[in-house]
């Protein structure tokens, strides 16, 4: 299970908000990779997650992304704990 802290004004970087003009919510990219990259090597998935995280301006560490990539590769459930600040 991972954890990330996101400011309230940037929660749309993580999840889709139809009222937002921000166009790169991370969870959509994660879901797309989970659908298309199951069974693929972790080393192939991590750079794709890094691109999505960078586009969403989220500060996932390399370890965070590797953990997420392992979940995608194996088809395991991945839980992300989100702390929203101010």
SULDATA-V861561 format. One record per pair of residues at least 24 apart in sequence whose ideal C-beta (glycine too) atoms are under 7 Angstrom apart, sorted by sequence separation. I is the first residue (numbers start at 1). J is the second residue. D is the distance in whole Angstrom. If there is no record, write none. Layout:
i: <I	I>
j: <J	J>
d: <D	D>
This chain:
i: <42	45	26	26	42	45	42	45	26	24	25	42	24	26	41	40	38	39	37	38	38	30	34	33	14	13	13	14	13	4	4	2	2	2	14	11	4	6	8	8	1	2	3	4	5	6	7	8	2	7	1	3	5>
j: <66	69	52	53	69	72	70	73	56	55	56	73	56	58	73	73	72	73	72	73	75	68	72	72	56	56	57	58	58	58	60	64	67	68	82	84	80	82	84	85	79	80	81	82	83	84	85	86	81	86	81	83	85>
d: <6	4	6	6	4	5	6	6	4	4	6	5	5	6	7	6	7	7	5	7	5	7	5	6	7	4	5	7	6	6	7	5	6	7	7	6	6	6	5	7	4	5	4	6	4	6	5	6	7	6	6	7	6>
